[in-house]
Amino acid sequence: MAFNRSTMIELLEGVRTFEQDVYPEKEQLFRNLAYHQNPATLFITCADSRISPPMITQTEPGELFLIRNVGNIVPAYGINIGSTSSAIEYAVAVLKVKNIIICGHSNCGAMSALMDLDSPKMRKLSTIRRWLCNAEAARASLVDIDPEHPTPEMIRALTEANVRLQLAHLRTHPSVAAALARRELAIEGWYYDIPNGRLRVLDLLEDSTISVDEAIRELREQQSDSANAPAISGHICHPHDHHGHR
Ligand SMILES: [Zn+2]
């Protein structure tokens, strides 16, 4: 047999289950979404099949505007006008999302590839190799890396460096820069660990991460501080004031 029909059958059976069992329970939600969307968050992550943004964040359809690509990469503005840049502009300028998350993950194949772009294997993958040039500065920023013997710790360090780099690229997009300047947008970097199901939030000032509980506590403190400051009512406060605008 030239191709395997069973996986396609499984997919269609999944659709049937959705239509028969899942949709009826959420019919009103889907009807409300029929003609418009109003997502609060642009979520940028890797195309990797092991990451389910709605599952990780426990969100419903309509809540996350998603960009997925190899290595959760955001080309700097003007370099690579394409699907990622267009989706960012639409999310920020038209949908007016309040948050942008860039989420890297453990055991990322793109990060392993980035370790050694000149390897014989990568030389054959010319499209990916060119795409990963958008992340090369993350690789260059890490010292003490042995590309031929990458450890999980090295891959993790590179993944976090890449998220930081892509957040910097994100700020070069005019729509993002404008929304940040108006303090209408918050941006965060996340690291998702697949086997543990644990997420860490990158501290954008320090070269470290904080737990989800710590991140929530920090945001709540900033929320109560801003509630006492009348000048910013009516505007979305940048949750990480001390992290942003660098
Ligand atoms: Zn990946």
Boltz pocket constraint, residues with backbone or C-beta under 6 A from the ligand:
constraints:
  - pocket:
      binder: B
      contacts: [[A, 46], [A, 47], [A, 48], [A, 69], [A, 70], [A, 71], [A, 72], [A, 105], [A, 107], [A, 108], [A, 109], [A, 110], [A, 111]]
      max_distance: 6.0
